[in-house]
Amino acid sequence: MKKLTILTFVAAMMILMSSFASAQTATGTLTVTATVNSSINLVFNNDAAGVALSAGAGTNTATLAFGNVSAFGAIGANITRSTTATTFTVSTPVDVLVSKANSASANYTLKAQLGAADAVNTWQVGGTTVTSAALATITATGAYGSNVAEAIALTVPFTTANATAISNTINFTATAN
């Protein structure tokens, strides 16, 4: 009987100790704050009537490759060409999509500027000449949320040597009105 009492006592102590161990808790409170800022986003998309972007479609850093161009003869699909007595121009549309979030802005202004000076060729976006000297206004009241086809045009003089590679960047800036 003495062994049974000791065994019962040991079992009771183990149960009591385990209940103390499982009753340990800790609590905490985390306060979370945030301030919402309005924002706009600009991305380039392929235009169905234009040359497909060779990289970056759906992003704000894309590449448009005209490929081989010339004043006369074959040119790539979806490229429009015109000539004067001394130059030829190739162009194709690229879609520009400007979206907004958390903003009361009714529309935006779109401007463009060449990344580097080009003393030989002429560059246009949407019919507006762009240079590296200053931002040129492409659109003053653009509508948010829909692709807008902007013709990218490059005018090359007939005096340009065969196999000359032409490259530049056009930096776009959309500003909420």
C-alpha positions as CSV (number, residue, x, y, z in Angstrom):
1,M,0.0,0.0,0.0
2,K,2.9,2.3,0.8
3,K,4.2,1.8,-2.8
4,L,0.8,2.6,-4.2
5,T,0.6,5.9,-2.2
6,I,4.1,6.9,-3.3
7,L,3.3,6.0,-6.9
8,T,0.1,8.0,-6.7
9,F,1.9,10.9,-5.2
10,V,4.6,10.9,-8.0
11,A,1.9,10.7,-10.7
12,A,0.0,13.6,-9.2
13,M,3.2,15.7,-9.0
14,M,4.0,14.9,-12.7
15,I,0.5,16.0,-13.7
16,L,0.8,19.1,-11.6
17,M,4.2,20.0,-13.0
18,S,3.1,19.5,-16.6
19,S,0.1,21.7,-16.1
20,F,2.4,24.5,-14.8
21,A,4.7,24.0,-17.9
22,S,1.8,24.3,-20.4
23,A,0.3,27.3,-18.7
24,Q,3.2,29.6,-19.7
25,T,2.2,32.3,-22.2
26,A,3.4,35.5,-23.5
27,T,1.5,38.3,-25.3
28,G,2.3,41.3,-27.3
29,T,0.7,44.1,-29.3
30,L,1.9,45.5,-32.6
31,T,0.5,48.8,-33.8
32,V,0.7,49.1,-37.6
33,T,0.5,52.4,-39.5
34,A,0.8,53.4,-43.1
35,T,0.2,56.6,-45.1
36,V,-1.1,56.1,-48.7
37,N,0.6,58.2,-51.4
38,S,-0.9,58.8,-54.8
39,S,1.1,57.4,-57.7
40,I,1.2,57.0,-61.4
41,N,2.9,54.4,-63.6
42,L,4.1,54.4,-67.2
43,V,4.7,51.3,-69.3
44,F,5.4,50.6,-73.0
45,N,3.3,48.0,-74.8
46,N,3.3,46.5,-78.3
47,D,0.9,48.3,-80.7
48,A,-1.0,45.9,-82.9
49,A,-0.1,48.1,-86.0
50,G,3.6,48.6,-84.9
51,V,6.9,46.8,-84.7
52,A,6.9,44.5,-81.7
53,L,9.1,45.7,-78.9
54,S,12.2,43.5,-78.8
55,A,12.5,43.7,-75.0
56,G,10.6,45.1,-72.1
57,A,7.0,45.1,-73.3
58,G,4.8,45.8,-70.3
59,T,7.6,47.6,-68.4
60,N,8.9,51.1,-68.3
61,T,12.2,50.1,-69.9
62,A,11.6,48.7,-73.4
63,T,13.6,48.4,-76.6
64,L,12.3,49.2,-80.1
65,A,14.5,47.8,-82.9
66,F,13.6,49.0,-86.4
67,G,16.2,46.6,-87.8
68,N,17.7,47.4,-91.2
69,V,16.2,50.5,-92.8
70,S,16.8,52.3,-96.1
71,A,15.4,55.1,-98.2
72,F,14.4,52.6,-101.0
73,G,13.8,48.9,-101.1
74,A,12.4,46.5,-98.6
75,I,11.8,47.5,-95.0
76,G,10.4,45.5,-92.0
77,A,6.7,44.8,-91.4
78,N,4.7,47.6,-89.6
79,I,7.3,50.3,-90.5
80,T,6.0,53.3,-92.4
81,R,8.6,55.1,-94.6
82,S,8.5,58.5,-96.3
83,T,11.2,60.3,-98.2
84,T,12.1,63.8,-99.2
85,A,14.8,65.0,-101.6
86,T,17.5,64.5,-98.9
87,T,16.2,62.3,-96.1
88,F,14.0,59.3,-95.3
89,T,11.9,58.7,-92.2
90,V,10.9,55.4,-90.7
91,S,8.2,55.2,-88.0
92,T,6.1,52.8,-86.1
93,P,3.6,53.2,-83.3
94,V,4.4,52.1,-79.7
95,D,1.7,52.0,-77.0
96,V,2.2,54.1,-73.9
97,L,0.1,53.2,-70.9
98,V,-0.1,55.6,-67.9
99,S,-2.1,54.3,-64.9
100,K,-2.9,56.0,-61.6
101,A,-3.7,54.8,-58.1
102,N,-5.1,56.7,-55.1
103,S,-5.1,60.0,-57.0
104,A,-7.7,62.6,-57.8
105,S,-5.7,63.6,-60.9
106,A,-8.0,63.9,-64.0
107,N,-5.2,63.4,-66.5
108,Y,-1.5,63.6,-67.1
109,T,1.1,65.4,-69.2
110,L,3.5,63.3,-71.3
111,K,6.9,64.6,-72.2
112,A,9.9,63.1,-73.9
113,Q,13.6,63.9,-74.4
114,L,16.5,62.2,-76.1
115,G,19.0,60.6,-73.9
116,A,22.0,61.9,-76.0
117,A,22.4,64.6,-78.5
118,D,22.1,63.6,-82.2
119,A,23.4,66.2,-84.6
120,V,22.7,64.0,-87.6
121,N,19.3,62.4,-87.3
122,T,15.9,63.8,-86.3
123,W,13.7,62.0,-83.7
124,Q,10.0,62.4,-83.2
125,V,7.4,61.0,-80.8
126,G,3.7,61.5,-81.8
127,G,4.7,64.0,-84.4
128,T,6.6,66.2,-81.9
129,T,10.4,66.6,-82.4
130,V,12.4,65.5,-79.4
131,T,16.0,66.5,-78.7
132,S,18.4,66.1,-75.7
133,A,18.2,69.9,-75.0
134,A,14.8,69.9,-73.2
135,L,11.7,67.9,-72.5
136,A,9.1,68.2,-75.3
137,T,5.4,68.0,-74.6
138,I,3.9,65.0,-76.4
139,T,0.4,65.3,-74.8
140,A,-0.9,67.8,-72.4
141,T,-4.0,66.0,-71.1
142,G,-3.5,62.2,-71.5
143,A,-6.2,59.8,-70.3
144,Y,-5.3,57.3,-67.7
145,G,-5.7,53.6,-68.0
146,S,-5.7,53.0,-71.8
147,N,-2.9,52.4,-74.3
148,V,-2.1,55.5,-76.4
149,A,-0.3,54.8,-79.7
150,E,2.6,57.2,-80.1
151,A,4.5,57.1,-83.4
152,I,8.2,56.8,-82.9
153,A,9.9,58.4,-86.0
154,L,13.5,58.5,-87.0
155,T,14.6,60.8,-89.9
156,V,18.0,59.9,-91.6
157,P,19.9,62.0,-94.1
158,F,20.8,60.4,-97.5
159,T,24.4,61.3,-96.7
160,T,24.6,58.7,-93.9
161,A,27.1,56.0,-94.7
162,N,26.0,52.4,-95.4
163,A,26.0,50.1,-92.3
164,T,25.9,53.1,-89.9
165,A,24.3,51.9,-86.6
166,I,21.9,54.5,-85.1
167,S,21.0,54.2,-81.4
168,N,19.6,56.6,-78.8
169,T,17.2,56.5,-75.9
170,I,14.0,58.5,-75.5
171,N,13.2,59.3,-71.9
172,F,9.5,59.7,-71.2
173,T,8.0,61.6,-68.2
174,A,4.4,61.4,-67.2
175,T,3.2,64.0,-64.7
176,A,-0.2,64.0,-63.0
177,N,-2.2,67.2,-63.7
